[in-house]
Amino acid sequence: MKKITTVLIASAIILASFTTTDGYKIGDKVIDFKLKNIDSKMVSLADYKDAKGIIVVFTCNHCPFAKKYESRIMALDSKYKSKGFPLIAISPNDPAVVAEDSFENMQKLAVEKKYAFPYLFDETQLTAKAYGATKTPHVFILQKEKSEYVVKYIGAIDDNSDDEAGVKEKYVESAIDNILAGKSVNPGMTKAIGCSIKWKKS
């Protein structure tokens, strides 16, 4: 426990030094994070040595939009993990504000729904702030360039949060398909639709 606490503090200090008020933009290189997974093991981007990129999704337990998108998030990991783009889900919410988003409830949900991807707890909220995440869900697609990860897409999963059958534009799938085809990502940004992140009260 002492070792994990030390790592969390060190990661927080590093992220704090790079955090901006606006978060990452398209083309920015991201700073690695080290966050606790629901199995209590620490996870970082550096763990994905063979990945071509990462789908980072800020999401949570309680938000109705996160619940509507849950099966689509799981499907993205299933479809693109084998193509070199695994998915990492991160819950940034303060459980003191919404108890349903506690680490223990994250563990229960991941087991119940059989998540095949990490579901990390951003306890300090510094990772969400560094990325500029504001909603759940809020997606950031990172492409590995040499040994660094570069932001290629920021925004929504698709254009219809309410009705998956009515989706006309699959933004995340289109972005990754274009990256894999060596094409530019267009649009690079869309408006994330979801619940506001529940920040710690100062």
Contacts in CASP RR format, 6 or more apart in sequence:
PFRMAT RR
TARGET T0000
AUTHOR 0000-0000-0000
METHOD contacts of the structure
MODEL  1
MKKITTVLIASAIILASFTTTDGYKIGDKVIDFKLKNIDSKMVSLADYKD
AKGIIVVFTCNHCPFAKKYESRIMALDSKYKSKGFPLIAISPNDPAVVAE
DSFENMQKLAVEKKYAFPYLFDETQLTAKAYGATKTPHVFILQKEKSEYV
VKYIGAIDDNSDDEAGVKEKYVESAIDNILAGKSVNPGMTKAIGCSIKWK
KS
4 36 0 8 1.000
4 40 0 8 1.000
4 42 0 8 1.000
7 34 0 8 1.000
7 42 0 8 1.000
8 34 0 8 1.000
8 36 0 8 1.000
8 123 0 8 1.000
8 124 0 8 1.000
11 33 0 8 1.000
11 34 0 8 1.000
11 35 0 8 1.000
11 124 0 8 1.000
11 126 0 8 1.000
12 124 0 8 1.000
12 126 0 8 1.000
14 31 0 8 1.000
15 31 0 8 1.000
15 33 0 8 1.000
15 124 0 8 1.000
15 126 0 8 1.000
15 127 0 8 1.000
15 129 0 8 1.000
15 130 0 8 1.000
16 126 0 8 1.000
18 31 0 8 1.000
18 130 0 8 1.000
19 126 0 8 1.000
19 129 0 8 1.000
19 130 0 8 1.000
20 130 0 8 1.000
22 132 0 8 1.000
23 129 0 8 1.000
23 130 0 8 1.000
23 131 0 8 1.000
23 132 0 8 1.000
24 30 0 8 1.000
24 130 0 8 1.000
24 131 0 8 1.000
24 132 0 8 1.000
24 140 0 8 1.000
24 151 0 8 1.000
24 154 0 8 1.000
25 151 0 8 1.000
25 154 0 8 1.000
26 151 0 8 1.000
26 152 0 8 1.000
26 153 0 8 1.000
26 154 0 8 1.000
26 188 0 8 1.000
26 189 0 8 1.000
27 150 0 8 1.000
27 151 0 8 1.000
27 152 0 8 1.000
28 150 0 8 1.000
28 151 0 8 1.000
29 148 0 8 1.000
29 149 0 8 1.000
29 150 0 8 1.000
29 151 0 8 1.000
30 45 0 8 1.000
30 130 0 8 1.000
30 131 0 8 1.000
30 142 0 8 1.000
30 148 0 8 1.000
30 149 0 8 1.000
30 150 0 8 1.000
30 151 0 8 1.000
31 130 0 8 1.000
32 44 0 8 1.000
32 45 0 8 1.000
32 46 0 8 1.000
32 149 0 8 1.000
33 44 0 8 1.000
33 45 0 8 1.000
33 122 0 8 1.000
33 127 0 8 1.000
33 130 0 8 1.000
34 42 0 8 1.000
34 43 0 8 1.000
34 44 0 8 1.000
35 42 0 8 1.000
35 43 0 8 1.000
35 44 0 8 1.000
35 90 0 8 1.000
35 120 0 8 1.000
35 121 0 8 1.000
35 122 0 8 1.000
35 123 0 8 1.000
35 127 0 8 1.000
36 42 0 8 1.000
36 43 0 8 1.000
36 103 0 8 1.000
36 120 0 8 1.000
36 121 0 8 1.000
36 123 0 8 1.000
37 43 0 8 1.000
37 118 0 8 1.000
37 119 0 8 1.000
37 120 0 8 1.000
37 121 0 8 1.000
38 103 0 8 1.000
38 106 0 8 1.000
38 107 0 8 1.000
38 110 0 8 1.000
38 111 0 8 1.000
38 115 0 8 1.000
38 118 0 8 1.000
38 119 0 8 1.000
38 120 0 8 1.000
38 121 0 8 1.000
43 88 0 8 1.000
43 118 0 8 1.000
43 120 0 8 1.000
45 54 0 8 1.000
45 142 0 8 1.000
45 149 0 8 1.000
48 54 0 8 1.000
48 86 0 8 1.000
50 84 0 8 1.000
51 84 0 8 1.000
51 85 0 8 1.000
51 86 0 8 1.000
51 144 0 8 1.000
52 83 0 8 1.000
52 84 0 8 1.000
52 85 0 8 1.000
52 143 0 8 1.000
52 144 0 8 1.000
52 179 0 8 1.000
52 180 0 8 1.000
53 84 0 8 1.000
53 85 0 8 1.000
53 86 0 8 1.000
53 141 0 8 1.000
53 142 0 8 1.000
53 143 0 8 1.000
53 144 0 8 1.000
53 149 0 8 1.000
53 179 0 8 1.000
54 85 0 8 1.000
54 86 0 8 1.000
54 87 0 8 1.000
54 88 0 8 1.000
54 141 0 8 1.000
54 142 0 8 1.000
54 144 0 8 1.000
54 149 0 8 1.000
55 76 0 8 1.000
55 77 0 8 1.000
55 80 0 8 1.000
55 85 0 8 1.000
55 86 0 8 1.000
55 87 0 8 1.000
55 88 0 8 1.000
55 139 0 8 1.000
55 140 0 8 1.000
55 141 0 8 1.000
55 142 0 8 1.000
55 172 0 8 1.000
55 176 0 8 1.000
56 87 0 8 1.000
56 88 0 8 1.000
56 90 0 8 1.000
56 131 0 8 1.000
56 139 0 8 1.000
56 140 0 8 1.000
56 141 0 8 1.000
56 142 0 8 1.000
57 73 0 8 1.000
57 76 0 8 1.000
57 87 0 8 1.000
57 88 0 8 1.000
57 89 0 8 1.000
57 90 0 8 1.000
57 137 0 8 1.000
57 138 0 8 1.000
57 139 0 8 1.000
57 140 0 8 1.000
57 157 0 8 1.000
58 89 0 8 1.000
58 90 0 8 1.000
58 91 0 8 1.000
58 92 0 8 1.000
58 122 0 8 1.000
58 128 0 8 1.000
58 131 0 8 1.000
58 133 0 8 1.000
58 135 0 8 1.000
58 136 0 8 1.000
58 137 0 8 1.000
58 138 0 8 1.000
58 139 0 8 1.000
58 140 0 8 1.000
58 197 0 8 1.000
59 66 0 8 1.000
59 69 0 8 1.000
59 70 0 8 1.000
59 73 0 8 1.000
59 89 0 8 1.000
59 90 0 8 1.000
59 91 0 8 1.000
59 136 0 8 1.000
59 137 0 8 1.000
59 138 0 8 1.000
60 66 0 8 1.000
60 91 0 8 1.000
60 92 0 8 1.000
60 93 0 8 1.000
60 98 0 8 1.000
60 101 0 8 1.000
60 136 0 8 1.000
60 195 0 8 1.000
60 198 0 8 1.000
61 91 0 8 1.000
61 100 0 8 1.000
61 101 0 8 1.000
61 105 0 8 1.000
61 106 0 8 1.000
61 109 0 8 1.000
62 93 0 8 1.000
62 98 0 8 1.000
62 100 0 8 1.000
62 101 0 8 1.000
62 195 0 8 1.000
63 136 0 8 1.000
63 137 0 8 1.000
63 194 0 8 1.000
63 195 0 8 1.000
64 195 0 8 1.000
65 135 0 8 1.000
65 136 0 8 1.000
65 137 0 8 1.000
65 161 0 8 1.000
65 193 0 8 1.000
65 194 0 8 1.000
65 195 0 8 1.000
66 136 0 8 1.000
66 137 0 8 1.000
66 194 0 8 1.000
66 195 0 8 1.000
68 161 0 8 1.000
68 162 0 8 1.000
68 164 0 8 1.000
69 137 0 8 1.000
69 157 0 8 1.000
69 161 0 8 1.000
70 113 0 8 1.000
71 164 0 8 1.000
72 157 0 8 1.000
72 158 0 8 1.000
72 164 0 8 1.000
73 87 0 8 1.000
73 89 0 8 1.000
73 137 0 8 1.000
73 157 0 8 1.000
74 113 0 8 1.000
74 115 0 8 1.000
74 116 0 8 1.000
74 117 0 8 1.000
76 87 0 8 1.000
76 157 0 8 1.000
76 172 0 8 1.000
76 173 0 8 1.000
77 86 0 8 1.000
77 87 0 8 1.000
77 116 0 8 1.000
77 117 0 8 1.000
78 116 0 8 1.000
79 173 0 8 1.000
80 86 0 8 1.000
80 87 0 8 1.000
80 176 0 8 1.000
81 87 0 8 1.000
81 116 0 8 1.000
81 117 0 8 1.000
83 176 0 8 1.000
83 180 0 8 1.000
85 141 0 8 1.000
85 176 0 8 1.000
85 179 0 8 1.000
85 180 0 8 1.000
86 117 0 8 1.000
87 117 0 8 1.000
88 117 0 8 1.000
88 118 0 8 1.000
88 120 0 8 1.000
89 115 0 8 1.000
89 117 0 8 1.000
89 118 0 8 1.000
89 119 0 8 1.000
89 120 0 8 1.000
90 119 0 8 1.000
90 120 0 8 1.000
90 121 0 8 1.000
90 122 0 8 1.000
90 127 0 8 1.000
90 128 0 8 1.000
91 101 0 8 1.000
91 106 0 8 1.000
91 119 0 8 1.000
91 120 0 8 1.000
91 121 0 8 1.000
91 122 0 8 1.000
91 136 0 8 1.000
92 122 0 8 1.000
92 125 0 8 1.000
92 127 0 8 1.000
92 128 0 8 1.000
92 133 0 8 1.000
92 136 0 8 1.000
92 197 0 8 1.000
93 101 0 8 1.000
93 136 0 8 1.000
93 197 0 8 1.000
93 198 0 8 1.000
94 101 0 8 1.000
94 125 0 8 1.000
94 198 0 8 1.000
94 199 0 8 1.000
94 200 0 8 1.000
94 201 0 8 1.000
95 101 0 8 1.000
95 102 0 8 1.000
95 103 0 8 1.000
95 105 0 8 1.000
96 200 0 8 1.000
96 201 0 8 1.000
97 198 0 8 1.000
97 199 0 8 1.000
97 200 0 8 1.000
97 201 0 8 1.000
98 198 0 8 1.000
99 105 0 8 1.000
101 198 0 8 1.000
103 121 0 8 1.000
103 123 0 8 1.000
106 119 0 8 1.000
106 121 0 8 1.000
109 115 0 8 1.000
109 119 0 8 1.000
110 119 0 8 1.000
122 128 0 8 1.000
125 197 0 8 1.000
125 199 0 8 1.000
125 200 0 8 1.000
128 197 0 8 1.000
131 138 0 8 1.000
131 140 0 8 1.000
133 140 0 8 1.000
133 197 0 8 1.000
134 192 0 8 1.000
134 196 0 8 1.000
134 197 0 8 1.000
135 192 0 8 1.000
135 193 0 8 1.000
135 194 0 8 1.000
135 195 0 8 1.000
135 196 0 8 1.000
135 197 0 8 1.000
136 194 0 8 1.000
136 195 0 8 1.000
136 197 0 8 1.000
137 156 0 8 1.000
137 157 0 8 1.000
137 192 0 8 1.000
137 194 0 8 1.000
138 154 0 8 1.000
138 155 0 8 1.000
138 192 0 8 1.000
138 194 0 8 1.000
139 153 0 8 1.000
139 154 0 8 1.000
139 155 0 8 1.000
139 156 0 8 1.000
139 157 0 8 1.000
139 171 0 8 1.000
139 172 0 8 1.000
139 192 0 8 1.000
140 151 0 8 1.000
140 153 0 8 1.000
140 154 0 8 1.000
140 155 0 8 1.000
141 151 0 8 1.000
141 152 0 8 1.000
141 153 0 8 1.000
141 154 0 8 1.000
141 172 0 8 1.000
141 175 0 8 1.000
141 176 0 8 1.000
141 179 0 8 1.000
141 185 0 8 1.000
142 149 0 8 1.000
142 150 0 8 1.000
142 151 0 8 1.000
142 152 0 8 1.000
143 149 0 8 1.000
143 150 0 8 1.000
143 152 0 8 1.000
143 179 0 8 1.000
144 150 0 8 1.000
152 175 0 8 1.000
152 179 0 8 1.000
152 185 0 8 1.000
152 188 0 8 1.000
153 171 0 8 1.000
153 172 0 8 1.000
153 175 0 8 1.000
153 185 0 8 1.000
153 188 0 8 1.000
153 189 0 8 1.000
154 188 0 8 1.000
154 189 0 8 1.000
154 190 0 8 1.000
154 192 0 8 1.000
155 171 0 8 1.000
155 189 0 8 1.000
155 190 0 8 1.000
155 191 0 8 1.000
155 192 0 8 1.000
156 171 0 8 1.000
156 190 0 8 1.000
156 191 0 8 1.000
156 192 0 8 1.000
156 193 0 8 1.000
157 170 0 8 1.000
157 171 0 8 1.000
157 172 0 8 1.000
158 164 0 8 1.000
158 167 0 8 1.000
158 169 0 8 1.000
158 170 0 8 1.000
158 171 0 8 1.000
158 172 0 8 1.000
158 173 0 8 1.000
159 167 0 8 1.000
159 168 0 8 1.000
159 169 0 8 1.000
159 171 0 8 1.000
159 190 0 8 1.000
160 166 0 8 1.000
160 167 0 8 1.000
160 168 0 8 1.000
161 193 0 8 1.000
161 194 0 8 1.000
171 187 0 8 1.000
171 190 0 8 1.000
174 185 0 8 1.000
175 185 0 8 1.000
175 188 0 8 1.000
178 184 0 8 1.000
178 185 0 8 1.000
178 186 0 8 1.000
179 185 0 8 1.000
END
